[in-house]
Amino acid sequence: MPVTAEDVRDIALALPRAFETETKEATKYKVGRLVFAAVSGDGTRLGFGFPRDERDALIAGEPEKFLLPRASDLRYNWVAARLAELDLVELGELLTEAWCLCVPKFVREAYFAGIDD
């Protein structure tokens, strides 16, 4: 079953220090000033933090699922996915990995150790 923008919200906001903001074009999930995920205004695409040097391999491996971000975001550690192609487990992994790129090391370590922040 494909995931929805609501699934993204539920997973993203369960991560320590994460919060939601709205813009004209997307719903964004942030830690501090850093965006780790964003759902397009039409709810069909997810942008998320991902190592830039691994982006091409991810897209090449599953081009029906993953795609390059818009041109203005190519300089960032960012990639996009079609929500309809993701499952809930994969979504959780992608969002958690993107969140890990934004939080301090001690927050990340506490989260994986099961300690409340």
N, CA, C and O atoms as a DFTB+ gen file, in Angstrom:
468 C
 N C O
     1  1       0.843      -1.184       0.000
     2  2       0.000       0.000       0.000
     3  2       0.884       1.242       0.000
     4  3       1.795       1.344       0.822
     5  1       0.634       2.190      -0.907
     6  2       1.481       3.393      -0.959
     7  2       1.310       4.252       0.283
     8  3       0.275       4.220       0.948
     9  1       2.333       5.008       0.573
    10  2       2.298       5.888       1.736
    11  2       1.676       7.225       1.367
    12  3       1.542       7.563       0.191
    13  1       1.300       7.974       2.386
    14  2       0.652       9.270       2.183
    15  2       1.425      10.364       2.905
    16  3       2.357      10.094       3.664
    17  1       1.026      11.588       2.658
    18  2       1.627      12.719       3.360
    19  2       1.389      12.598       4.866
    20  3       2.220      13.035       5.661
    21  1       0.274      12.016       5.253
    22  2      -0.016      11.811       6.684
    23  2       0.969      10.819       7.300
    24  3       1.384      10.991       8.446
    25  1       1.344       9.787       6.552
    26  2       2.354       8.839       7.038
    27  2       3.684       9.549       7.247
    28  3       4.373       9.308       8.238
    29  1       4.041      10.420       6.316
    30  2       5.282      11.189       6.446
    31  2       5.226      12.015       7.729
    32  3       6.179      12.028       8.509
    33  1       4.116      12.697       7.940
    34  2       3.953      13.524       9.139
    35  2       4.101      12.692      10.412
    36  3       4.828      13.073      11.330
    37  1       3.419      11.573      10.460
    38  2       3.457      10.733      11.662
    39  2       4.876      10.279      11.994
    40  3       5.292      10.325      13.152
    41  1       5.608       9.846      10.988
    42  2       6.973       9.352      11.219
    43  2       7.917      10.510      11.547
    44  3       8.690      10.435      12.503
    45  1       7.852      11.579      10.752
    46  2       8.774      12.704      10.940
    47  2       8.609      13.348      12.311
    48  3       9.597      13.650      12.980
    49  1       7.375      13.556      12.725
    50  2       7.152      14.257      13.995
    51  2       7.406      13.380      15.208
    52  3       7.448      13.881      16.332
    53  1       7.575      12.093      15.007
    54  2       7.935      11.198      16.107
    55  2       9.431      11.250      16.414
    56  3       9.872      10.733      17.441
    57  1      10.200      11.864      15.541
    58  2      11.644      11.976      15.741
    59  2      11.962      13.159      16.644
    60  3      11.356      14.221      16.501
    61  1      12.903      12.996      17.572
    62  2      13.243      14.075      18.500
    63  2      13.631      15.372      17.785
    64  3      14.350      15.368      16.786
    65  1      13.132      16.473      18.331
    66  2      13.426      17.827      17.871
    67  2      12.822      18.177      16.520
    68  3      13.023      19.291      16.035
    69  1      12.090      17.266      15.901
    70  2      11.491      17.544      14.590
    71  2      10.216      18.359      14.756
    72  3       9.455      18.169      15.705
    73  1      10.000      19.270      13.814
    74  2       8.766      20.040      13.781
    75  2       8.379      20.306      12.337
    76  3       9.182      20.134      11.421
    77  1       7.137      20.727      12.150
    78  2       6.565      20.912      10.823
    79  2       6.381      22.391      10.524
    80  3       6.004      23.172      11.398
    81  1       6.652      22.767       9.277
    82  2       6.350      24.124       8.814
    83  2       5.642      24.013       7.466
    84  3       5.792      23.024       6.748
    85  1       4.883      25.025       7.143
    86  2       4.155      25.066       5.874
    87  2       4.666      26.217       5.027
    88  3       4.914      27.314       5.527
    89  1       4.819      25.951       3.735
    90  2       5.100      27.011       2.773
    91  2       4.057      26.887       1.666
    92  3       3.226      25.979       1.695
    93  1       4.094      27.777       0.710
    94  2       3.155      27.709      -0.410
    95  2       3.332      26.428      -1.212
    96  3       2.373      25.880      -1.756
    97  1       4.563      25.965      -1.274
    98  2       4.870      24.832      -2.151
    99  2       5.020      23.493      -1.463
   100  3       5.005      22.464      -2.139
   101  1       5.169      23.460      -0.129
   102  2       5.443      22.174       0.529
   103  2       5.201      22.232       2.032
   104  3       5.155      23.299       2.643
   105  1       5.049      21.048       2.595
   106  2       5.069      20.874       4.039
   107  2       6.464      20.378       4.369
   108  3       6.903      19.354       3.845
   109  1       7.155      21.093       5.228
   110  2       8.550      20.775       5.513
   111  2       8.715      20.281       6.941
   112  3       8.018      20.722       7.855
   113  1       9.641      19.369       7.112
   114  2       9.981      18.823       8.426
   115  2      11.417      19.208       8.712
   116  3      12.321      18.948       7.918
   117  1      11.609      19.837       9.869
   118  2      12.893      20.445      10.185
   119  2      13.388      20.048      11.562
   120  3      12.636      19.596      12.425
   121  1      14.681      20.238      11.725
   122  2      15.346      20.220      13.024
   123  2      16.120      21.527      13.050
   124  3      17.050      21.722      12.267
   125  1      15.736      22.416      13.946
   126  2      16.350      23.737      13.931
   127  2      16.019      24.424      12.617
   128  3      14.854      24.495      12.224
   129  1      17.032      24.924      11.945
   130  2      16.830      25.586      10.649
   131  2      16.979      24.629       9.473
   132  3      16.737      25.013       8.329
   133  1      17.373      23.388       9.742
   134  2      17.647      22.427       8.679
   135  2      16.415      21.605       8.318
   136  3      15.748      21.046       9.189
   137  1      16.128      21.542       7.028
   138  2      15.018      20.735       6.523
   139  2      15.539      19.335       6.241
   140  3      16.537      19.171       5.539
   141  1      14.867      18.319       6.787
   142  2      15.276      16.946       6.490
   143  2      14.283      16.233       5.586
   144  3      14.601      15.179       5.036
   145  1      13.094      16.783       5.424
   146  2      12.109      16.187       4.517
   147  2      11.076      17.242       4.135
   148  3      10.831      18.191       4.879
   149  1      10.474      17.057       2.960
   150  2       9.425      17.960       2.501
   151  2       8.477      17.199       1.591
   152  3       8.909      16.430       0.733
   153  1       7.189      17.418       1.783
   154  2       6.168      16.812       0.936
   155  2       5.625      17.902       0.017
   156  3       5.268      18.988       0.474
   157  1       5.567      17.609      -1.270
   158  2       5.075      18.575      -2.245
   159  2       3.644      18.984      -1.920
   160  3       2.912      18.251      -1.255
   161  1       3.261      20.145      -2.391
   162  2       1.929      20.664      -2.132
   163  2       0.815      19.745      -2.592
   164  3      -0.256      19.721      -1.986
   165  1       1.050      18.987      -3.655
   166  2       0.024      18.060      -4.141
   167  2       0.091      16.693      -3.467
   168  3      -0.718      15.811      -3.756
   169  1       1.067      16.522      -2.560
   170  2       1.174      15.283      -1.794
   171  2       1.664      14.071      -2.561
   172  3       1.471      12.940      -2.116
   173  1       2.293      14.287      -3.703
   174  2       2.756      13.146      -4.507
   175  2       4.243      12.865      -4.381
   176  3       4.690      11.757      -4.677
   177  1       5.013      13.851      -3.946
   178  2       6.469      13.679      -3.886
   179  2       7.017      14.024      -2.515
   180  3       6.506      14.878      -1.790
   181  1       8.077      13.318      -2.207
   182  2       8.809      13.540      -0.967
   183  2      10.234      13.920      -1.322
   184  3      10.906      13.198      -2.057
   185  1      10.696      15.040      -0.808
   186  2      12.105      15.391      -0.890
   187  2      12.703      15.072       0.467
   188  3      12.059      15.280       1.496
   189  1      13.926      14.570       0.477
   190  2      14.525      14.216       1.767
   191  2      16.037      14.284       1.688
   192  3      16.635      14.150       0.621
   193  1      16.638      14.497       2.848
   194  2      18.084      14.546       2.940
   195  2      18.686      13.200       2.583
   196  3      18.215      12.151       3.024
   197  1      19.740      13.249       1.774
   198  2      20.407      12.035       1.326
   199  2      21.792      12.433       0.838
   200  3      21.938      13.459       0.174
   201  1      22.818      11.632       1.156
   202  2      24.175      12.010       0.735
   203  2      24.267      12.238      -0.776
   204  3      23.918      11.366      -1.571
   205  1      24.736      13.408      -1.148
   206  2      24.831      13.794      -2.560
   207  2      25.676      12.816      -3.366
   208  3      25.366      12.528      -4.521
   209  1      26.747      12.307      -2.756
   210  2      27.632      11.402      -3.502
   211  2      27.017      10.013      -3.726
   212  3      27.565       9.219      -4.490
   213  1      25.894       9.712      -3.075
   214  2      25.210       8.432      -3.265
   215  2      23.906       8.577      -4.050
   216  3      23.250       7.584      -4.364
   217  1      23.543       9.794      -4.357
   218  2      22.261      10.097      -4.998
   219  2      22.096       9.432      -6.364
   220  3      21.054       8.833      -6.629
   221  1      23.087       9.523      -7.220
   222  2      22.970       8.954      -8.566
   223  2      22.761       7.448      -8.532
   224  3      21.984       6.913      -9.322
   225  1      23.443       6.765      -7.632
   226  2      23.284       5.309      -7.516
   227  2      21.883       4.948      -7.042
   228  3      21.287       3.991      -7.536
   229  1      21.356       5.709      -6.089
   230  2      19.999       5.462      -5.600
   231  2      18.989       5.604      -6.739
   232  3      18.126       4.745      -6.920
   233  1      19.098       6.674      -7.493
   234  2      18.168       6.928      -8.590
   235  2      18.319       5.883      -9.687
   236  3      17.322       5.386     -10.211
   237  1      19.550       5.548     -10.036
   238  2      19.784       4.554     -11.091
   239  2      19.234       3.184     -10.711
   240  3      18.762       2.439     -11.570
   241  1      19.294       2.856      -9.435
   242  2      18.827       1.551      -8.972
   243  2      17.317       1.393      -9.017
   244  3      16.817       0.291      -9.240
   245  1      16.585       2.480      -8.808
   246  2      15.121       2.431      -8.807
   247  2      14.556       3.736      -9.381
   248  3      13.975       4.535      -8.646
   249  1      14.725       3.952     -10.692
   250  2      14.301       5.222     -11.290
   251  2      12.789       5.458     -11.268
   252  3      12.343       6.598     -11.394
   253  1      12.002       4.401     -11.112
   254  2      10.554       4.575     -11.008
   255  2      10.161       5.130      -9.640
   256  3       9.061       5.658      -9.473
   257  1      11.045       5.012      -8.681
   258  2      10.784       5.427      -7.308
   259  2      11.485       6.733      -6.955
   260  3      10.876       7.619      -6.355
   261  1      12.748       6.861      -7.317
   262  2      13.566       8.006      -6.917
   263  2      13.908       8.873      -8.120
   264  3      14.038       8.376      -9.239
   265  1      14.051      10.168      -7.882
   266  2      14.394      11.097      -8.942
   267  2      15.207      12.250      -8.381
   268  3      15.249      12.480      -7.173
   269  1      15.846      12.963      -9.284
   270  2      16.629      14.124      -8.866
   271  2      15.695      15.184      -8.294
   272  3      14.543      15.299      -8.712
   273  1      16.197      15.954      -7.340
   274  2      15.399      17.079      -6.845
   275  2      15.367      18.170      -7.914
   276  3      16.054      18.071      -8.931
   277  1      14.583      19.189      -7.682
   278  2      14.560      20.293      -8.637
   279  2      15.957      20.900      -8.748
   280  3      16.782      20.751      -7.846
   281  1      16.210      21.574      -9.846
   282  2      17.550      22.081     -10.160
   283  2      18.138      22.932      -9.035
   284  3      19.337      22.853      -8.766
   285  1      17.318      23.738      -8.382
   286  2      17.832      24.615      -7.320
   287  2      18.279      23.841      -6.081
   288  3      18.989      24.388      -5.237
   289  1      17.874      22.577      -5.962
   290  2      18.252      21.760      -4.804
   291  2      19.379      20.770      -5.101
   292  3      19.778      20.015      -4.215
   293  1      19.889      20.760      -6.311
   294  2      20.940      19.808      -6.672
   295  2      22.218      20.006      -5.870
   296  3      22.975      19.053      -5.685
   297  1      22.475      21.199      -5.398
   298  2      23.704      21.459      -4.642
   299  2      23.636      20.923      -3.215
   300  3      24.656      20.860      -2.529
   301  1      22.456      20.542      -2.766
   302  2      22.270      20.050      -1.403
   303  2      22.305      18.520      -1.337
   304  3      22.221      17.835      -2.356
   305  1      22.430      18.015      -0.134
   306  2      22.290      16.570       0.114
   307  2      20.795      16.274       0.095
   308  3      20.156      16.203       1.144
   309  1      20.239      16.100      -1.107
   310  2      18.793      16.029      -1.267
   311  2      18.453      15.149      -2.456
   312  3      19.159      15.150      -3.464
   313  1      17.372      14.402      -2.330
   314  2      16.854      13.579      -3.421
   315  2      15.338      13.582      -3.292
   316  3      14.809      14.005      -2.264
   317  1      14.639      13.122      -4.304
   318  2      13.174      13.091      -4.270
   319  2      12.679      11.676      -4.536
   320  3      13.372      10.855      -5.135
   321  1      11.452      11.415      -4.070
   322  2      10.823      10.114      -4.291
   323  2       9.343      10.318      -4.582
   324  3       8.728      11.288      -4.139
   325  1       8.797       9.388      -5.328
   326  2       7.351       9.369      -5.558
   327  2       6.714       8.617      -4.389
   328  3       6.998       7.437      -4.185
   329  1       5.861       9.287      -3.626
   330  2       5.254       8.660      -2.445
   331  2       4.509       7.379      -2.800
   332  3       4.523       6.425      -2.023
   333  1       3.869       7.343      -3.946
   334  2       3.087       6.171      -4.337
   335  2       3.947       4.927      -4.517
   336  3       3.427       3.811      -4.514
   337  1       5.242       5.102      -4.670
   338  2       6.155       3.968      -4.887
   339  2       6.808       3.468      -3.599
   340  3       7.473       2.432      -3.609
   341  1       6.628       4.188      -2.495
   342  2       7.265       3.813      -1.229
   343  2       6.319       2.989      -0.369
   344  3       5.100       3.132      -0.455
   345  1       6.897       2.122       0.464
   346  2       6.087       1.463       1.487
   347  2       6.438       2.077       2.842
   348  3       7.394       2.843       2.957
   349  1       5.672       1.739       3.844
   350  2       5.810       2.366       5.160
   351  2       7.175       2.102       5.806
   352  3       7.754       3.000       6.418
   353  1       7.681       0.894       5.676
   354  2       8.988       0.566       6.263
   355  2      10.086       1.381       5.597
   356  3      10.932       1.964       6.276
   357  1      10.074       1.420       4.275
   358  2      11.087       2.179       3.545
   359  2      10.987       3.669       3.875
   360  3      12.009       4.334       4.047
   361  1       9.776       4.192       3.963
   362  2       9.584       5.594       4.321
   363  2      10.214       5.889       5.679
   364  3      10.910       6.891       5.840
   365  1       9.971       5.022       6.647
   366  2      10.555       5.212       7.976
   367  2      12.068       5.238       7.936
   368  3      12.695       6.059       8.605
   369  1      12.660       4.346       7.159
   370  2      14.123       4.309       7.048
   371  2      14.656       5.572       6.384
   372  3      15.639       6.150       6.848
   373  1      14.014       6.003       5.303
   374  2      14.479       7.194       4.589
   375  2      14.380       8.448       5.463
   376  3      15.304       9.261       5.503
   377  1      13.267       8.592       6.153
   378  2      13.094       9.772       7.010
   379  2      14.054       9.766       8.185
   380  3      14.603      10.807       8.545
   381  1      14.259       8.607       8.781
   382  2      15.187       8.530       9.918
   383  2      16.609       8.836       9.475
   384  3      17.332       9.547      10.173
   385  1      17.018       8.314       8.333
   386  2      18.361       8.602       7.825
   387  2      18.514      10.081       7.489
   388  3      19.562      10.671       7.752
   389  1      17.475      10.685       6.908
   390  2      17.532      12.116       6.587
   391  2      17.612      12.948       7.868
   392  3      18.367      13.917       7.936
   393  1      16.838      12.569       8.872
   394  2      16.862      13.249      10.166
   395  2      18.255      13.171      10.791
   396  3      18.731      14.138      11.386
   397  1      18.899      12.023      10.651
   398  2      20.248      11.829      11.206
   399  2      21.256      12.825      10.642
   400  3      22.232      13.167      11.308
   401  1      21.022      13.289       9.420
   402  2      21.919      14.267       8.810
   403  2      21.789      15.646       9.446
   404  3      22.657      16.498       9.259
   405  1      20.710      15.875      10.199
   406  2      20.411      17.208      10.734
   407  2      20.613      17.372      12.227
   408  3      20.828      18.489      12.700
   409  1      20.550      16.300      12.968
   410  2      20.605      16.428      14.426
   411  2      22.033      16.287      14.943
   412  3      22.878      15.670      14.295
   413  1      22.292      16.862      16.112
   414  2      23.613      16.669      16.722
   415  2      23.851      15.186      17.025
   416  3      22.912      14.417      17.232
   417  1      25.098      14.820      17.044
   418  2      25.483      13.425      17.271
   419  2      24.897      12.877      18.573
   420  3      24.434      11.737      18.601
   421  1      24.907      13.657      19.638
   422  2      24.417      13.141      20.918
   423  2      22.908      12.872      20.872
   424  3      22.426      11.969      21.556
   425  1      22.166      13.635      20.084
   426  2      20.722      13.397      19.942
   427  2      20.495      12.111      19.164
   428  3      19.662      11.285      19.538
   429  1      21.229      11.954      18.101
   430  2      21.136      10.735      17.277
   431  2      21.484       9.497      18.099
   432  3      20.767       8.497      18.055
   433  1      22.576       9.563      18.843
   434  2      22.996       8.418      19.654
   435  2      21.968       8.096      20.737
   436  3      21.684       6.926      20.993
   437  1      21.413       9.121      21.370
   438  2      20.395       8.896      22.398
   439  2      19.152       8.262      21.798
   440  3      18.550       7.379      22.410
   441  1      18.763       8.698      20.617
   442  2      17.586       8.145      19.952
   443  2      17.774       6.647      19.691
   444  3      16.892       5.847      20.001
   445  1      18.908       6.276      19.130
   446  2      19.140       4.873      18.797
   447  2      19.396       4.015      20.034
   448  3      19.240       2.795      19.991
   449  1      19.789       4.656      21.137
   450  2      19.957       3.938      22.390
   451  2      18.653       3.837      23.169
   452  3      18.587       3.166      24.199
   453  1      17.603       4.515      22.664
   454  2      16.308       4.467      23.329
   455  2      16.189       5.392      24.517
   456  3      15.362       5.179      25.403
   457  1      17.030       6.435      24.533
   458  2      17.018       7.408      25.628
   459  2      16.267       8.636      25.159
   460  3      16.516       9.123      24.056
   461  1      15.345       9.154      25.977
   462  2      14.607      10.364      25.620
   463  2      15.538      11.557      25.607
   464  3      16.436      11.682      26.439
   465  1      15.298      12.444      24.628
   466  2      16.090      13.669      24.494
   467  2      15.607      14.704      25.474
   468  3      16.146      15.810      25.520
